[in-house]
Amino acid sequence: MEIRNYQPTDEQGWLRCRVLSFLDTAYFDNVLKEKEVYENPAIELVAVEGGEIVGLLDIEYEVQERTVCSRGTGLGGMIWHIAVHPDYRRKGIASKLLTKGEALARNFSLNRLEAWTRDDKGVNTWYEKNLFQQVDSYLHVYLEGNKELNGHIRSNVAELYPVQTFAHYVGEDRKQIKQKFKRVHECVCYEKLL
């Protein structure tokens, strides 16, 4: 297996790897049709096995404090994507991508990495195993159908009727929100000092 810099010709393989990697997670419906282009510099790595992209890591990083990351002091990097193709899991690929990404981040004088993820036990355990600390969280709330939308979301445009909504809940009464709506995920922020 080779870990190397992402190249534009990798886009279709990158997209396939990301989609398949996310299918059995709380981000199952977060499908991209093209790879993002970041406003700031980025560390973009892929793991390649037999000509196929089997893992990926994207870290957008700051050249000016607090332009990418949501917390901390000094220059940080945001892990936007880290994923391993399901057929290649449990082989240390994500950890190898992270190790290479951290080395490059230090070369760019970054002092920390930040990552936001949802409440998938395996993903959260992986971050903790790799010495990330949970530093913040809020809720991702999906409202679907009349029962959940009525009294909460409405349109001010005549004859436009919402059928689903995605929202952030940053309040304190998380238990009530989790009881009120069917699909609610805790969105967790992890941070690792370099």
DOLOLUM-646379 format. One line per field, with one value per atom (N, C-alpha, C): x, y, z; residue in three letters. Coordinates in Angstrom, 1 decimal. Example, Ala and Ser with C-alpha at 12.3 -4.5 7.8 and 13.67 -1.06 7.14 Angstrom:
REM residues 2
u: 13.2:12.3:13.2:12.8:13.7:12.9
v: -5.7:-4.5:-3.3:-2.2:-1.1:0.0
w: 7.8:7.8:7.8:7.1:7.1:7.9
resn: ALA:ALA:ALA:SER:SER:SER
END
This chain:
REM residues 194
u: 0.8:0.0:0.9:0.5:1.2:0.3:0.9:0.2:0.9:0.1:0.7:-0.2:0.2:-0.6:-1.7:-2.9:-4.0:-3.7:-4.2:-4.0:-5.4:-5.6:-6.9:-7.5:-6.6:-7.1:-7.6:-7.4:-7.9:-9.4:-10.0:-11.3:-12.3:-12.5:-13.6:-13.3:-12.1:-11.7:-11.9:-11.5:-11.7:-13.2:-14.1:-15.5:-16.1:-15.7:-16.2:-15.7:-14.5:-14.0:-14.8:-15.0:-15.7:-17.1:-17.8:-19.2:-19.3:-18.5:-18.6:-18.2:-17.2:-16.8:-17.9:-18.7:-19.7:-21.0:-21.2:-22.5:-23.0:-22.1:-22.5:-22.3:-22.3:-22.1:-23.3:-23.2:-24.3:-24.2:-23.2:-23.1:-23.5:-24.3:-24.6:-25.2:-25.9:-26.5:-25.7:-24.5:-23.7:-22.8:-23.5:-22.9:-22.4:-21.2:-20.6:-20.5:-20.8:-20.7:-19.3:-18.6:-17.3:-16.5:-15.2:-14.4:-14.3:-14.3:-14.2:-12.9:-12.9:-11.7:-11.7:-10.6:-10.6:-10.1:-10.6:-10.2:-8.8:-8.3:-7.0:-6.2:-4.9:-4.0:-4.6:-4.3:-4.7:-3.7:-3.7:-3.0:-4.0:-3.8:-4.8:-4.0:-4.3:-3.6:-4.6:-4.0:-4.8:-3.9:-4.6:-3.9:-4.3:-3.4:-3.6:-3.1:-4.0:-3.7:-4.1:-3.2:-3.6:-4.3:-3.8:-4.4:-5.7:-6.2:-7.5:-7.3:-8.1:-8.0:-8.8:-8.1:-8.7:-8.8:-8.2:-8.3:-8.0:-8.4:-8.2:-8.2:-7.5:-7.4:-7.3:-8.2:-8.1:-8.0:-7.0:-6.8:-6.6:-7.6:-7.5:-6.8:-5.8:-5.1:-5.0:-4.7:-4.7:-3.3:-3.3:-2.1:-2.3:-3.6:-3.9:-4.8:-4.5:-5.2:-6.8:-7.5:-9.0:-9.7:-9.1:-9.7:-10.3:-9.9:-10.4:-11.0:-10.2:-10.6:-11.6:-12.4:-13.4:-12.9:-11.7:-11.2:-9.7:-9.2:-7.7:-7.0:-5.7:-4.8:-3.7:-3.1:-2.0:-2.7:-1.9:-2.4:-2.8:-4.0:-4.5:-5.0:-5.3:-5.8:-7.1:-8.0:-9.3:-9.3:-9.6:-9.7:-11.2:-11.3:-12.6:-13.0:-12.1:-12.4:-11.3:-11.7:-10.8:-11.7:-11.3:-12.2:-11.3:-11.8:-11.2:-12.3:-12.0:-12.9:-13.3:-14.5:-14.9:-14.1:-13.7:-13.0:-11.6:-11.1:-9.7:-9.6:-10.7:-10.7:-9.9:-9.5:-8.8:-7.4:-6.8:-5.4:-4.5:-5.0:-4.2:-4.0:-4.9:-4.7:-5.0:-6.1:-6.5:-5.4:-4.8:-3.7:-2.5:-2.2:-1.0:-1.3:-2.5:-2.8:-2.7:-3.2:-3.1:-1.6:-0.8:0.6:1.3:1.1:1.7:1.1:-0.2:-0.9:-0.3:-0.1:0.5:1.9:2.7:4.1:4.1:3.2:3.1:2.6:1.6:1.1:2.1:3.0:4.1:5.0:5.3:6.1:5.5:4.2:3.6:3.3:4.0:3.9:2.6:1.8:0.5:0.7:-0.1:0.1:-1.0:-2.0:-3.1:-4.0:-4.7:-5.7:-7.1:-8.1:-9.5:-10.3:-11.2:-12.1:-13.5:-14.5:-15.9:-16.4:-17.1:-17.7:-19.0:-19.7:-21.0:-20.8:-21.9:-21.9:-21.7:-20.8:-20.5:-19.4:-19.8:-18.9:-17.5:-17.4:-16.1:-15.3:-15.9:-15.2:-14.6:-15.5:-15.1:-14.0:-14.1:-13.0:-11.7:-11.8:-10.6:-9.9:-10.7:-10.1:-9.4:-10.1:-9.6:-8.3:-8.3:-7.1:-5.9:-6.2:-5.2:-4.9:-5.2:-4.9:-5.6:-6.8:-7.6:-8.4:-8.7:-9.6:-10.9:-12.0:-13.3:-13.3:-13.6:-13.6:-14.9:-15.9:-17.1:-18.1:-19.4:-20.4:-21.7:-22.5:-23.9:-24.7:-25.9:-26.7:-27.0:-27.0:-27.5:-28.9:-29.9:-31.3:-31.9:-32.5:-33.3:-34.7:-35.5:-36.9:-37.5:-38.4:-39.0:-40.5:-41.3:-42.7:-43.4:-44.8:-45.6:-45.5:-45.4:-45.4:-44.3:-43.1:-41.9:-41.8:-42.2:-42.1:-43.1:-44.4:-45.5:-45.1:-45.3:-45.0:-43.5:-42.7:-41.2:-40.7:-41.1:-40.5:-41.7:-41.7:-42.7:-42.1:-42.7:-42.2:-43.0:-42.4:-43.0:-43.4:-43.1:-43.4:-44.7:-45.6:-46.9:-46.7:-47.4:-47.4:-46.1:-45.2:-43.9:-44.0:-43.9:-44.1:-42.9:-42.2:-41.0:-41.4:-40.6:-40.8:-39.7:-38.6:-37.5:-36.6:-35.9:-35.0:-33.9:-32.7:-31.5:-31.2:-31.0:-30.7:-29.6:-29.0:-28.1:-28.8:-28.7:-29.2:-28.0:-27.9:-26.7:-27.2:-28.4:-29.0:-28.6:-29.1:-28.8:-29.7:-31.0:-31.9:-31.9:-30.8:-30.5:-31.4:-31.7:-32.6:-34.0:-34.5:-35.8:-35.8:-34.7:-34.6:-34.5:-33.7:-33.6:-34.9:-35.7:-37.0:-38.0:-37.9:-38.9:-38.7:-37.5:-37.2:-36.6:-36.9:-36.5:-35.0:-34.5:-33.1:-32.3:-31.5:-30.7:-29.3:-28.3:-26.9:-26.2:-25.3:-24.4:-23.2:-22.9:-21.8:-20.6:-19.6:-18.5:-17.3:-16.7:-15.4:-14.3:-13.3:-12.1:-10.9:-9.9:-8.8:-7.5:-6.5:-5.2:-4.1:-3.3:-2.2:-1.0:-0.3:0.8:2.1
v: -1.2:0.0:1.2:2.2:3.5:4.6:5.5:6.7:7.9:8.6:9.7:10.9:12.0:13.2:12.9:13.4:13.4:14.1:13.5:14.2:14.4:15.4:15.6:14.4:13.5:12.3:11.3:11.5:10.6:10.8:11.9:12.3:11.2:10.5:9.4:8.3:7.9:6.9:7.4:8.7:9.4:9.4:9.8:9.9:8.5:7.5:6.1:5.6:5.8:5.4:6.1:7.4:8.2:7.7:7.5:7.1:5.7:4.8:3.4:3.4:4.3:4.4:4.9:5.8:6.5:5.7:4.7:4.1:3.5:2.9:2.3:3.1:4.5:5.4:6.4:7.2:8.2:9.3:9.3:10.2:9.5:8.4:7.6:8.4:9.5:10.3:11.5:11.7:12.8:12.5:12.5:12.1:13.3:13.2:14.3:13.8:14.7:14.4:14.9:15.7:16.1:16.5:16.3:16.6:18.1:18.5:20.0:20.5:21.8:22.6:23.6:23.5:24.3:25.8:26.7:28.1:28.3:27.5:27.6:26.4:26.4:25.3:24.0:22.9:21.6:20.5:19.6:18.3:17.3:16.8:15.9:14.6:13.5:12.3:11.2:10.2:9.0:7.8:6.7:5.4:4.6:4.0:3.3:1.9:0.9:-0.5:-1.1:-1.6:-2.2:-1.3:0.0:1.0:1.6:1.1:1.6:2.5:3.5:4.4:3.7:3.3:2.6:3.4:4.6:5.5:6.9:7.9:9.3:10.1:11.2:12.2:13.6:14.5:15.9:16.7:17.6:18.5:19.9:20.7:22.1:22.9:23.7:24.3:25.8:26.4:27.8:28.4:29.5:30.4:31.6:31.8:32.9:32.3:32.5:31.9:32.1:31.1:31.0:31.3:30.9:31.0:29.7:28.6:27.3:26.6:26.5:25.8:26.7:26.0:26.7:27.1:26.6:26.8:26.8:27.1:27.0:28.3:28.3:29.4:28.8:29.7:29.2:28.7:28.1:27.7:26.2:25.9:24.6:24.0:22.8:22.1:21.4:21.5:20.8:19.6:18.4:17.2:17.2:17.4:17.4:16.0:15.2:13.8:12.9:11.8:10.6:9.4:8.5:7.4:6.3:5.1:3.9:3.0:2.5:1.6:0.5:0.1:-1.0:-2.3:-2.6:-3.9:-3.8:-2.7:-2.5:-2.0:-2.1:-1.6:-2.6:-2.1:-2.9:-3.3:-2.5:-2.8:-1.6:-0.7:0.5:1.6:1.6:2.5:4.0:4.1:5.4:6.0:5.1:5.6:5.9:5.2:5.6:6.9:7.1:8.4:9.5:9.3:10.3:10.6:9.6:9.8:10.6:10.3:11.1:12.6:12.7:14.0:14.8:14.2:14.9:15.4:14.6:15.0:16.2:16.2:17.3:18.5:18.4:19.5:20.2:19.4:20.0:20.7:20.2:21.0:22.3:22.5:23.7:24.5:24.2:24.9:24.9:23.8:23.7:23.1:23.6:23.1:22.2:22.0:21.1:20.7:19.7:19.2:19.2:19.6:19.5:18.7:17.9:17.1:17.0:17.1:17.0:15.7:14.9:13.7:13.4:12.5:12.1:11.0:10.6:9.6:8.1:7.9:6.5:6.0:4.9:4.5:4.1:3.4:3.0:4.2:5.2:6.4:7.1:7.3:8.1:7.3:6.0:5.2:5.4:5.4:5.6:6.9:8.0:9.3:9.3:8.7:8.6:7.8:6.7:5.8:6.5:7.5:8.3:9.6:9.6:10.7:12.0:12.0:13.2:13.3:14.5:14.7:15.4:14.9:15.5:16.9:17.9:19.3:20.0:19.5:20.2:19.2:19.6:18.9:19.7:19.3:19.9:18.8:19.1:18.0:18.4:17.4:17.4:16.9:17.6:17.2:17.2:16.1:15.9:15.9:16.8:16.9:16.5:15.4:14.9:14.6:14.9:14.7:15.7:15.7:16.7:16.6:15.5:15.3:16.1:16.0:16.6:18.1:18.4:19.8:20.7:20.2:21.1:21.7:23.1:23.8:24.1:23.6:23.9:24.6:24.1:24.7:25.0:26.2:26.5:27.5:27.6:28.5:29.7:30.8:32.1:32.4:31.4:31.5:30.7:31.4:30.8:29.5:28.5:27.2:26.4:26.8:26.1:25.4:24.1:23.3:22.4:22.7:21.9:20.5:19.6:18.1:17.5:18.2:17.8:19.0:19.0:20.0:19.4:20.0:19.6:20.9:20.6:21.8:21.4:22.5:22.3:22.8:22.0:22.3:22.5:23.7:24.1:24.4:24.1:24.4:23.3:23.5:22.6:21.4:21.5:20.4:19.3:18.7:17.7:16.5:16.1:14.9:15.2:16.4:16.7:16.6:17.2:17.1:15.7:14.9:13.5:12.7:13.1:12.4:12.9:14.2:14.8:14.4:14.2:14.0:12.6:11.9:10.6:10.4:11.3:11.2:12.4:12.1:13.1:12.5:13.2:12.7:13.8:13.3:14.2:14.4:15.7:16.0:16.4:15.7:15.8:16.4:17.4:18.0:17.3:16.8:16.3:17.2:17.3:18.1:17.3:17.4:16.8:17.8:18.0:18.9:18.2:18.9:18.3:18.7
w: 0.0:0.0:0.0:-0.8:-0.9:-0.3:0.5:0.9:0.1:-0.6:-1.4:-1.4:-2.0:-2.2:-3.2:-2.9:-3.8:-5.1:-6.2:-7.5:-8.1:-8.9:-9.5:-10.3:-10.8:-11.5:-10.5:-9.2:-8.2:-7.8:-8.4:-7.8:-7.8:-8.9:-8.9:-7.9:-7.8:-6.7:-5.3:-5.1:-3.8:-3.5:-4.4:-4.2:-3.9:-4.6:-4.4:-3.0:-2.6:-1.3:-0.2:-0.4:0.7:0.8:-0.3:-0.2:0.4:0.0:0.6:2.1:2.4:3.8:4.7:4.2:5.0:5.1:4.2:4.2:5.5:6.3:7.5:8.7:8.5:9.6:9.7:10.7:10.9:9.8:9.0:7.8:6.5:6.6:5.4:4.3:4.6:3.5:3.1:3.6:3.3:2.0:0.9:-0.4:-1.1:-1.6:-2.4:-3.9:-4.8:-6.2:-6.8:-6.0:-6.4:-5.2:-5.3:-4.1:-3.9:-2.6:-2.3:-2.8:-3.1:-3.3:-2.1:-1.3:-0.1:-0.3:0.5:0.4:0.9:1.8:2.4:1.9:2.2:1.8:2.5:1.9:2.5:2.3:3.3:3.2:2.7:1.5:0.9:0.5:1.2:1.1:0.7:-0.1:-0.4:-0.1:0.3:0.4:-0.8:-1.5:-2.8:-2.7:-3.0:-3.0:-4.4:-5.1:-6.4:-7.4:-7.3:-8.2:-7.8:-6.6:-6.1:-4.9:-4.8:-3.6:-2.5:-1.4:-0.3:1.0:1.0:2.1:1.7:2.6:2.2:3.5:3.4:4.5:3.9:4.3:3.9:5.2:5.3:6.4:5.8:5.9:5.5:6.7:6.4:7.5:7.4:8.6:8.7:8.4:7.7:7.6:8.5:8.9:9.8:10.9:12.1:13.3:13.2:13.5:13.6:12.3:11.2:9.9:9.4:10.0:9.6:10.8:11.9:13.1:14.0:14.8:15.6:17.0:17.3:18.7:18.7:19.9:20.1:19.7:20.0:19.6:18.8:18.0:17.1:15.8:15.0:13.7:13.8:13.3:13.4:12.0:12.0:10.8:11.1:10.2:10.3:9.4:10.1:9.4:8.8:7.5:6.9:6.5:6.1:5.7:6.1:6.7:6.9:6.7:5.8:5.5:4.9:5.2:4.7:4.0:2.8:2.1:3.0:3.1:4.0:3.8:2.6:2.4:2.9:3.3:3.8:5.2:5.9:7.3:8.2:9.4:10.4:9.9:9.0:8.6:8.9:9.7:10.1:9.1:8.1:7.0:7.5:8.3:8.8:9.7:10.5:11.4:10.6:9.5:8.7:8.0:7.5:6.9:7.9:9.1:10.2:10.5:10.7:11.0:10.0:8.7:7.6:7.6:7.8:7.9:9.0:10.2:11.3:11.1:10.4:10.1:9.2:8.2:7.2:8.0:8.8:9.6:10.4:11.1:11.9:10.9:9.7:8.8:8.4:8.5:8.2:9.5:10.6:11.8:12.5:12.2:12.9:14.3:15.3:16.6:17.1:16.2:16.6:15.4:15.6:14.6:15.3:14.5:15.0:14.0:14.6:13.8:14.4:13.6:14.0:13.4:14.3:13.8:14.5:14.1:14.8:15.8:16.3:17.4:17.0:16.1:15.8:16.8:17.5:18.6:18.0:16.9:16.4:16.0:15.4:14.9:16.1:17.1:18.3:19.1:19.1:19.8:19.0:17.7:16.9:17.2:17.3:17.6:19.0:19.9:21.3:21.4:20.6:20.6:20.0:19.1:18.4:19.1:20.4:21.3:21.1:20.5:20.3:21.6:22.0:23.2:22.8:23.3:23.0:23.7:23.0:23.5:23.4:22.6:22.4:21.7:21.8:21.0:20.9:20.0:19.8:19.1:18.7:18.1:16.6:15.8:14.4:14.5:14.0:14.2:12.8:12.4:11.2:11.5:10.9:11.0:9.7:9.8:8.6:8.8:7.8:7.8:8.6:8.4:9.1:10.6:11.2:12.6:13.3:12.7:13.2:12.8:11.6:11.1:11.6:11.8:12.3:13.6:13.7:14.9:15.1:14.2:14.3:13.1:11.9:10.6:9.7:9.1:8.1:7.1:6.0:4.9:4.9:4.6:4.4:3.0:2.1:0.7:0.4:-0.2:-0.5:-1.3:-0.9:-1.6:-1.6:-0.7:-0.5:0.8:0.8:2.0:2.3:3.4:3.8:4.0:3.6:3.9:4.7:4.8:5.7:6.0:7.1:7.5:8.3:8.1:8.9:9.8:11.1:12.0:13.0:13.5:14.6:15.9:17.0:18.3:19.2:19.7:20.6:22.0:22.3:23.6:24.6:25.8:27.0:27.1:26.6:26.8:25.7:25.7:24.6:24.7:26.0:26.2:25.6:25.7:25.2:23.6:23.0:21.6:21.1:21.8:21.4:21.5:22.4:22.6:21.6:21.2:20.3:18.8:18.4:17.0:16.8:15.7:15.5:15.1:14.3:13.9:14.5:15.5:16.2:16.4:16.0:16.2:17.1:18.0:18.6:17.7:17.5:16.6:17.6:17.6:18.6:18.0:18.7:18.3:19.0:18.3:18.9:18.5:19.4:19.2:19.6:18.8:19.2:19.0:20.1:20.1:19.4:18.6:17.9:18.5
resn: MET:MET:MET:GLU:GLU:GLU:ILE:ILE:ILE:ARG:ARG:ARG:ASN:ASN:ASN:TYR:TYR:TYR:GLN:GLN:GLN:PRO:PRO:PRO:THR:THR:THR:ASP:ASP:ASP:GLU:GLU:GLU:GLN:GLN:GLN:GLY:GLY:GLY:TRP:TRP:TRP:LEU:LEU:LEU:ARG:ARG:ARG:CYS:CYS:CYS:ARG:ARG:ARG:VAL:VAL:VAL:LEU:LEU:LEU:SER:SER:SER:PHE:PHE:PHE:LEU:LEU:LEU:ASP:ASP:ASP:THR:THR:THR:ALA:ALA:ALA:TYR:TYR:TYR:PHE:PHE:PHE:ASP:ASP:ASP:ASN:ASN:ASN:VAL:VAL:VAL:LEU:LEU:LEU:LYS:LYS:LYS:GLU:GLU:GLU:LYS:LYS:LYS:GLU:GLU:GLU:VAL:VAL:VAL:TYR:TYR:TYR:GLU:GLU:GLU:ASN:ASN:ASN:PRO:PRO:PRO:ALA:ALA:ALA:ILE:ILE:ILE:GLU:GLU:GLU:LEU:LEU:LEU:VAL:VAL:VAL:ALA:ALA:ALA:VAL:VAL:VAL:GLU:GLU:GLU:GLY:GLY:GLY:GLY:GLY:GLY:GLU:GLU:GLU:ILE:ILE:ILE:VAL:VAL:VAL:GLY:GLY:GLY:LEU:LEU:LEU:LEU:LEU:LEU:ASP:ASP:ASP:ILE:ILE:ILE:GLU:GLU:GLU:TYR:TYR:TYR:GLU:GLU:GLU:VAL:VAL:VAL:GLN:GLN:GLN:GLU:GLU:GLU:ARG:ARG:ARG:THR:THR:THR:VAL:VAL:VAL:CYS:CYS:CYS:SER:SER:SER:ARG:ARG:ARG:GLY:GLY:GLY:THR:THR:THR:GLY:GLY:GLY:LEU:LEU:LEU:GLY:GLY:GLY:GLY:GLY:GLY:MET:MET:MET:ILE:ILE:ILE:TRP:TRP:TRP:HIS:HIS:HIS:ILE:ILE:ILE:ALA:ALA:ALA:VAL:VAL:VAL:HIS:HIS:HIS:PRO:PRO:PRO:ASP:ASP:ASP:TYR:TYR:TYR:ARG:ARG:ARG:ARG:ARG:ARG:LYS:LYS:LYS:GLY:GLY:GLY:ILE:ILE:ILE:ALA:ALA:ALA:SER:SER:SER:LYS:LYS:LYS:LEU:LEU:LEU:LEU:LEU:LEU:THR:THR:THR:LYS:LYS:LYS:GLY:GLY:GLY:GLU:GLU:GLU:ALA:ALA:ALA:LEU:LEU:LEU:ALA:ALA:ALA:ARG:ARG:ARG:ASN:ASN:ASN:PHE:PHE:PHE:SER:SER:SER:LEU:LEU:LEU:ASN:ASN:ASN:ARG:ARG:ARG:LEU:LEU:LEU:GLU:GLU:GLU:ALA:ALA:ALA:TRP:TRP:TRP:THR:THR:THR:ARG:ARG:ARG:ASP:ASP:ASP:ASP:ASP:ASP:LYS:LYS:LYS:GLY:GLY:GLY:VAL:VAL:VAL:ASN:ASN:ASN:THR:THR:THR:TRP:TRP:TRP:TYR:TYR:TYR:GLU:GLU:GLU:LYS:LYS:LYS:ASN:ASN:ASN:LEU:LEU:LEU:PHE:PHE:PHE:GLN:GLN:GLN:GLN:GLN:GLN:VAL:VAL:VAL:ASP:ASP:ASP:SER:SER:SER:TYR:TYR:TYR:LEU:LEU:LEU:HIS:HIS:HIS:VAL:VAL:VAL:TYR:TYR:TYR:LEU:LEU:LEU:GLU:GLU:GLU:GLY:GLY:GLY:ASN:ASN:ASN:LYS:LYS:LYS:GLU:GLU:GLU:LEU:LEU:LEU:ASN:ASN:ASN:GLY:GLY:GLY:HIS:HIS:HIS:ILE:ILE:ILE:ARG:ARG:ARG:SER:SER:SER:ASN:ASN:ASN:VAL:VAL:VAL:ALA:ALA:ALA:GLU:GLU:GLU:LEU:LEU:LEU:TYR:TYR:TYR:PRO:PRO:PRO:VAL:VAL:VAL:GLN:GLN:GLN:THR:THR:THR:PHE:PHE:PHE:ALA:ALA:ALA:HIS:HIS:HIS:TYR:TYR:TYR:VAL:VAL:VAL:GLY:GLY:GLY:GLU:GLU:GLU:ASP:ASP:ASP:ARG:ARG:ARG:LYS:LYS:LYS:GLN:GLN:GLN:ILE:ILE:ILE:LYS:LYS:LYS:GLN:GLN:GLN:LYS:LYS:LYS:PHE:PHE:PHE:LYS:LYS:LYS:ARG:ARG:ARG:VAL:VAL:VAL:HIS:HIS:HIS:GLU:GLU:GLU:CYS:CYS:CYS:VAL:VAL:VAL:CYS:CYS:CYS:TYR:TYR:TYR:GLU:GLU:GLU:LYS:LYS:LYS:LEU:LEU:LEU:LEU:LEU:LEU
END
